[in-house]
Amino acid sequence: MRTTPHASPLLASDLAGLPPAVVVTGEYDVLPAEGDAYATRLAAAGVEVVHQVTPGADHYFLDGDRSQTHQTLDLIARALARTFNG
């Protein structure tokens, strides 16, 4: 069912009203275009979105450079804190 919006939210006809999102892809990810397009569509729909392309990473962007991993996790934690702490 990869063609349904529940499995592939990029395919949804309307993204307005979704909660804030963090979209992280790797520079060498096999799906970077989908991640970029989803972040772009979220922003166009008025959804707060943080989008990061992790340099030198593949789909598993938390593997490899520990410094980059910490930066990515910090980015995610800050976004969550803004959302849940106001």
DSSP file (Angstrom, degrees, kcal/mol; ACC not computed):
  #  RESIDUE AA STRUCTURE BP1 BP2  ACC     N-H-->O    O-->H-N    N-H-->O    O-->H-N    TCO  KAPPA ALPHA  PHI   PSI    X-CA   Y-CA   Z-CA
    1    1 A M    >         0   0    0      0, 0.0     3,-1.7     0, 0.0     6,-0.3   0.000 360.0 360.0 360.0  34.2    0.0    0.0    0.0
    2    2 A R  T 3   +     0   0    0      1,-0.3     0, 0.0     5,-0.1     0, 0.0   0.594 360.0  65.8 -67.4  -8.6    2.9    2.4   -0.7
    3    3 A T  T 3  S+     0   0    0      4,-0.1    -1,-0.3     3,-0.0     3,-0.0   0.383  81.8  92.9 -96.0   4.4    0.6    4.4   -2.9
    4    4 A T  S X> S-     0   0    0     -3,-1.7     4,-2.7     1,-0.1     3,-1.2  -0.756  81.3-124.7 -96.8 146.4   -1.8    5.5   -0.1
    5    5 A P  T 34 S+     0   0    0      0, 0.0     7,-0.2     0, 0.0    -1,-0.1   0.767 108.9  64.1 -59.6 -26.0   -1.2    8.8    1.7
    6    6 A H  T 34 S+     0   0    0      1,-0.2    -4,-0.1     2,-0.1    -3,-0.0   0.848 115.1  30.7 -67.4 -30.9   -1.1    7.0    5.1
    7    7 A A  T <4 S+     0   0    0     -3,-1.2    -1,-0.2    -6,-0.3    -5,-0.1   0.776 136.0  28.5 -92.4 -32.8    2.0    5.2    3.9
    8    8 A S    ><  -     0   0    0     -4,-2.7     3,-2.6    -7,-0.2    -1,-0.2  -0.768  67.3-174.9-130.6  84.9    3.4    8.0    1.7
    9    9 A P  G >  S+     0   0    0      0, 0.0     3,-1.8     0, 0.0    -1,-0.1   0.723  78.5  73.6 -59.1 -21.7    2.2   11.3    3.0
   10   10 A L  G 3  S+     0   0    0      1,-0.3     5,-0.0    -3,-0.1    -2,-0.0   0.787  91.4  59.6 -58.8 -26.0    3.7   13.1    0.0
   11   11 A L  G <  S+     0   0    0     -3,-2.6    -1,-0.3    -7,-0.2    -5,-0.1   0.524  78.2 115.6 -82.4  -6.2    0.8   11.6   -2.0
   12   12 A A    <   -     0   0    0     -3,-1.8     3,-0.1    -4,-0.2    -8,-0.0  -0.359  66.2-138.1 -65.0 143.0   -1.8   13.4    0.1
   13   13 A S  S    S+     0   0    0      1,-0.2     2,-0.4     2,-0.0    -1,-0.1   0.800  89.4  27.4 -72.7 -27.5   -3.9   15.9   -1.8
   14   14 A D        +     0   0    0      1,-0.1    -1,-0.2     2,-0.1    -3,-0.0  -0.986  52.1 176.6-140.1 125.8   -3.8   18.4    1.1
   15   15 A L    >   +     0   0    0     -2,-0.4     3,-1.5    26,-0.2    -1,-0.1   0.418  44.0 123.8-105.6  -1.6   -1.1   18.8    3.8
   16   16 A A  T 3   +     0   0    0      1,-0.2    30,-0.1    31,-0.0    -2,-0.1  -0.280  69.1  28.6 -60.7 143.7   -2.7   21.8    5.5
   17   17 A G  T 3  S+     0   0    0     28,-0.4    -1,-0.2     1,-0.3    29,-0.1   0.397  84.1 135.5  87.8  -3.6   -3.4   21.4    9.2
   18   18 A L    <   -     0   0    0     -3,-1.5    -1,-0.3     1,-0.1    30,-0.2  -0.414  60.7-102.9 -72.4 155.8   -0.6   18.8    9.9
   19   19 A P        -     0   0    0      0, 0.0    -1,-0.1     0, 0.0    28,-0.0  -0.260  54.3 -69.1 -71.7 165.8    1.5   19.4   13.0
   20   20 A P        -     0   0    0      0, 0.0     2,-0.3     0, 0.0    29,-0.2  -0.175  60.6-155.7 -52.7 150.4    5.0   20.8   12.8
   21   21 A A  E     -a   49   0A   0     27,-2.4    29,-2.3    -3,-0.1     2,-0.5  -0.944  22.0-151.1-135.5 152.1    7.5   18.5   11.1
   22   22 A V  E     -a   50   0A   0     -2,-0.3     2,-0.6    27,-0.2    29,-0.2  -0.995  17.4-169.9-118.6 122.2   11.2   17.7   11.0
   23   23 A V  E     +a   51   0A   0     27,-2.9    29,-2.5    -2,-0.5     2,-0.5  -0.960   8.1 177.5-116.6 115.9   12.3   16.2    7.6
   24   24 A V  E     +a   52   0A   0     -2,-0.6     2,-0.3    27,-0.2    29,-0.2  -0.976   3.1 168.9-121.9 127.7   15.8   14.8    7.6
   25   25 A T  E     -a   53   0A   0     27,-2.3    29,-3.5    -2,-0.5     2,-0.3  -0.884  31.5-114.6-127.4 164.2   17.4   13.1    4.6
   26   26 A G  E >   -a   54   0A   0     -2,-0.3     3,-1.9    27,-0.2    32,-0.1  -0.727  22.7-120.5 -97.2 150.5   21.0   12.1    3.9
   27   27 A E  T 3  S+     0   0    0     27,-2.8    31,-0.2    -2,-0.3    -1,-0.1   0.856 118.7  35.1 -54.0 -37.5   23.0   13.6    1.1
   28   28 A Y  T 3  S+     0   0    0     29,-3.8    31,-0.3    26,-0.3    -1,-0.3   0.085  89.5 140.1-107.2  22.2   23.4   10.1   -0.4
   29   29 A D    <   -     0   0    0     -3,-1.9    29,-0.1    29,-0.4    -4,-0.0  -0.263  57.2-133.6 -61.1 149.3   19.9    8.9    0.6
   30   30 A V  S    S+     0   0    0      1,-0.2    -1,-0.1     2,-0.1     3,-0.1   0.615 105.3  42.1 -79.3 -11.5   18.0    6.8   -2.0
   31   31 A L     >  +     0   0    0      1,-0.1     4,-1.8    -5,-0.1     3,-0.2  -0.078  69.9 126.6-123.5  34.2   14.9    9.0   -1.4
   32   32 A P  H  > S+     0   0    0      0, 0.0     4,-2.8     0, 0.0     5,-0.2   0.880  73.0  55.4 -65.9 -36.1   16.2   12.6   -1.2
   33   33 A A  H  > S+     0   0    0      1,-0.2     4,-2.5     2,-0.2     5,-0.2   0.893 108.0  49.7 -63.2 -38.4   13.9   14.0   -3.8
   34   34 A E  H  > S+     0   0    0     -3,-0.2     4,-2.5     2,-0.2    -1,-0.2   0.919 112.2  47.4 -66.1 -43.5   10.8   12.7   -1.9
   35   35 A G  H  X S+     0   0    0     -4,-1.8     4,-2.3     2,-0.2    -2,-0.2   0.920 113.9  47.3 -63.3 -44.2   12.1   14.2    1.4
   36   36 A D  H  X S+     0   0    0     -4,-2.8     4,-2.3     1,-0.2    -2,-0.2   0.922 113.5  48.1 -61.9 -44.7   12.8   17.5   -0.3
   37   37 A A  H  X S+     0   0    0     -4,-2.5     4,-2.6    -5,-0.2    -2,-0.2   0.890 111.1  50.7 -65.3 -39.8    9.4   17.6   -2.1
   38   38 A Y  H  X S+     0   0    0     -4,-2.5     4,-2.6     2,-0.2    -1,-0.2   0.935 111.1  47.7 -64.5 -45.8    7.6   16.7    1.2
   39   39 A A  H  X S+     0   0    0     -4,-2.3     4,-2.3     1,-0.2    -2,-0.2   0.906 113.0  49.5 -61.3 -41.2    9.3   19.5    3.1
   40   40 A T  H  X S+     0   0    0     -4,-2.3     4,-2.4     2,-0.2    -2,-0.2   0.922 112.3  47.0 -63.7 -45.2    8.5   21.9    0.3
   41   41 A R  H  X S+     0   0    0     -4,-2.6     4,-1.6     2,-0.2    -2,-0.2   0.884 110.5  52.6 -66.3 -38.5    4.8   20.9    0.2
   42   42 A L  H  <>S+     0   0    0     -4,-2.6     5,-2.6     2,-0.2     3,-0.4   0.952 111.3  46.3 -60.0 -49.1    4.5   21.1    3.9
   43   43 A A  H ><5S+     0   0    0     -4,-2.3     3,-1.6     1,-0.2    -2,-0.2   0.907 110.7  52.6 -60.7 -42.4    5.9   24.7    3.9
   44   44 A A  H 3<5S+     0   0    0     -4,-2.4    -1,-0.2     1,-0.3    -2,-0.2   0.794 106.6  54.4 -64.1 -27.8    3.6   25.7    1.0
   45   45 A A  T 3<5S-     0   0    0     -4,-1.6   -28,-0.4    -3,-0.4    -1,-0.3   0.415 123.9-105.5 -85.7   1.9    0.6   24.3    3.0
   46   46 A G  T < 5S+     0   0    0     -3,-1.6     2,-0.4     1,-0.3    -3,-0.2   0.614  72.9 143.5  86.0  12.6    1.6   26.6    5.9
   47   47 A V      < -     0   0    0     -5,-2.6     2,-0.4    -6,-0.2    -1,-0.3  -0.714  57.3-115.8 -87.0 133.4    3.0   23.8    8.1
   48   48 A E        +     0   0    0     -2,-0.4   -27,-2.4   -30,-0.2     2,-0.4  -0.544  46.3 176.7 -66.8 124.9    6.0   24.7   10.2
   49   49 A V  E     -a   21   0A   0     -2,-0.4     2,-0.5   -29,-0.2   -27,-0.2  -0.997  28.5-159.3-139.3 136.6    8.8   22.5    8.9
   50   50 A V  E     -a   22   0A   0    -29,-2.3   -27,-2.9    -2,-0.4     2,-0.5  -0.969  20.7-170.0-108.7 125.9   12.5   22.1    9.6
   51   51 A H  E     +a   23   0A   0     -2,-0.5     2,-0.4   -29,-0.2   -27,-0.2  -0.971   8.3 174.4-124.3 127.7   14.3   20.5    6.7
   52   52 A Q  E     -a   24   0A   0    -29,-2.5   -27,-2.3    -2,-0.5     2,-0.6  -0.997  21.4-156.6-134.2 134.9   17.9   19.2    6.8
   53   53 A V  E     -a   25   0A   0     -2,-0.4   -27,-0.2   -29,-0.2   -29,-0.1  -0.957  25.8-138.4-104.4 117.0   20.0   17.3    4.4
   54   54 A T  E >   -a   26   0A   0    -29,-3.5   -27,-2.8    -2,-0.6     3,-1.5  -0.659  20.9-124.1 -81.6 116.5   22.7   15.6    6.3
   55   55 A P  T 3  S+     0   0    0      0, 0.0     3,-0.1     0, 0.0    -1,-0.1  -0.301  86.8   5.2 -63.1 139.0   26.0   15.8    4.4
   56   56 A G  T 3  S+     0   0    0      1,-0.2     2,-0.3     8,-0.0     9,-0.1   0.519 103.5 119.7  72.8   6.1   27.8   12.6    3.6
   57   57 A A    <   -     0   0    0     -3,-1.5   -29,-3.8   -32,-0.1   -28,-0.3  -0.704  49.0-151.4-106.3 155.3   25.0   10.4    5.0
   58   58 A D        -     0   0    0      2,-0.4   -29,-0.4    -2,-0.3    -4,-0.1  -0.100  59.6 -58.2 -98.8-153.9   22.8    7.8    3.3
   59   59 A H  S    S+     0   0    0    -31,-0.3     2,-1.4     1,-0.2   -30,-0.1   0.836 132.6  63.1 -61.9 -32.8   19.3    6.9    4.4
   60   60 A Y  S >  S+     0   0    0      1,-0.2     3,-1.4     2,-0.1    -2,-0.4  -0.680  70.2 174.3 -91.7  83.4   20.5    6.0    7.9
   61   61 A F  T 3   +     0   0    0     -2,-1.4    -1,-0.2     1,-0.3    11,-0.1   0.520  66.4  66.2 -75.5  -5.9   21.6    9.5    8.7
   62   62 A L  T 3  S+     0   0    0     -3,-0.1     2,-0.4    10,-0.1    -1,-0.3   0.361  85.7  87.9 -95.2   6.3   22.5    8.8   12.3
   63   63 A D  S <  S+     0   0    0     -3,-1.4     2,-0.5    -5,-0.1    -5,-0.2  -0.818  82.0  16.4-103.5 142.4   25.3    6.5   11.4
   64   64 A G  S    S+     0   0    0     -2,-0.4     2,-0.3    -7,-0.1    -7,-0.1  -0.888 102.0  52.0 110.7-126.3   28.9    7.7   10.7
   65   65 A D     >  -     0   0    0     -2,-0.5     4,-2.4     1,-0.2     5,-0.2  -0.335  62.4-157.5 -58.7 111.7   30.2   11.1   11.8
   66   66 A R  H  > S+     0   0    0     -2,-0.3     4,-2.4     1,-0.2     5,-0.2   0.851  91.0  54.4 -64.0 -35.4   29.4   11.4   15.5
   67   67 A S  H  > S+     0   0    0      2,-0.2     4,-2.1     1,-0.2    -1,-0.2   0.932 110.7  45.4 -63.4 -45.3   29.6   15.2   15.5
   68   68 A Q  H  > S+     0   0    0      2,-0.2     4,-2.5     1,-0.2    -2,-0.2   0.884 110.8  54.7 -64.9 -38.6   27.0   15.3   12.6
   69   69 A T  H  X S+     0   0    0     -4,-2.4     4,-2.6     1,-0.2    -2,-0.2   0.928 108.9  47.6 -59.8 -45.5   24.8   12.8   14.4
   70   70 A H  H  X S+     0   0    0     -4,-2.4     4,-2.5     1,-0.2    -1,-0.2   0.897 111.0  51.4 -63.5 -40.4   24.8   14.9   17.5
   71   71 A Q  H  X S+     0   0    0     -4,-2.1     4,-2.2     2,-0.2    -1,-0.2   0.911 111.5  47.5 -62.6 -41.9   24.0   18.0   15.5
   72   72 A T  H  X S+     0   0    0     -4,-2.5     4,-2.2     2,-0.2    -2,-0.2   0.922 112.8  47.8 -66.0 -44.4   21.1   16.2   13.8
   73   73 A L  H  X S+     0   0    0     -4,-2.6     4,-2.7     1,-0.2    -2,-0.2   0.883 111.0  51.8 -64.4 -37.8   19.7   14.9   17.1
   74   74 A D  H  X S+     0   0    0     -4,-2.5     4,-2.7     2,-0.2    -1,-0.2   0.904 107.9  52.3 -63.1 -41.6   20.0   18.4   18.6
   75   75 A L  H  X S+     0   0    0     -4,-2.2     4,-2.0     2,-0.2    -2,-0.2   0.928 112.4  45.0 -58.9 -46.4   18.1   19.8   15.6
   76   76 A I  H  X S+     0   0    0     -4,-2.2     4,-2.4     2,-0.2    -2,-0.2   0.916 113.0  50.3 -64.8 -44.3   15.3   17.3   16.2
   77   77 A A  H  X S+     0   0    0     -4,-2.7     4,-2.5     1,-0.2    -2,-0.2   0.895 110.1  50.1 -63.6 -40.5   15.3   17.8   20.0
   78   78 A R  H  X S+     0   0    0     -4,-2.7     4,-2.4     2,-0.2    -1,-0.2   0.908 110.8  49.6 -64.2 -41.3   15.0   21.6   19.6
   79   79 A A  H  X S+     0   0    0     -4,-2.0     4,-2.0    -5,-0.2    -2,-0.2   0.919 112.5  47.3 -63.9 -42.9   12.1   21.2   17.1
   80   80 A L  H  X S+     0   0    0     -4,-2.4     4,-2.9     2,-0.2     5,-0.3   0.910 111.0  51.6 -63.9 -42.1   10.3   18.9   19.6
   81   81 A A  H  X S+     0   0    0     -4,-2.5     4,-2.6     1,-0.2     5,-0.2   0.909 109.6  49.8 -62.6 -42.0   11.0   21.3   22.5
   82   82 A R  H  X S+     0   0    0     -4,-2.4     4,-0.8     1,-0.2    -1,-0.2   0.909 114.5  45.9 -61.5 -41.1    9.5   24.3   20.5
   83   83 A T  H  < S+     0   0    0     -4,-2.0    -2,-0.2    -5,-0.2    -1,-0.2   0.924 123.5  30.8 -68.8 -45.3    6.4   22.2   19.6
   84   84 A F  H  < S+     0   0    0     -4,-2.9    -2,-0.2     1,-0.2    -1,-0.2   0.686 124.4  42.9 -93.0 -18.3    5.8   20.8   23.1
   85   85 A N  H  <        0   0    0     -4,-2.6    -1,-0.2    -5,-0.3    -3,-0.2   0.439 360.0 360.0-105.5  -1.6    7.0   23.6   25.3
   86   86 A G     <        0   0    0     -4,-0.8    -4,-0.2    -5,-0.2    -3,-0.1   0.477 360.0 360.0  78.7 360.0    5.6   26.5   23.3
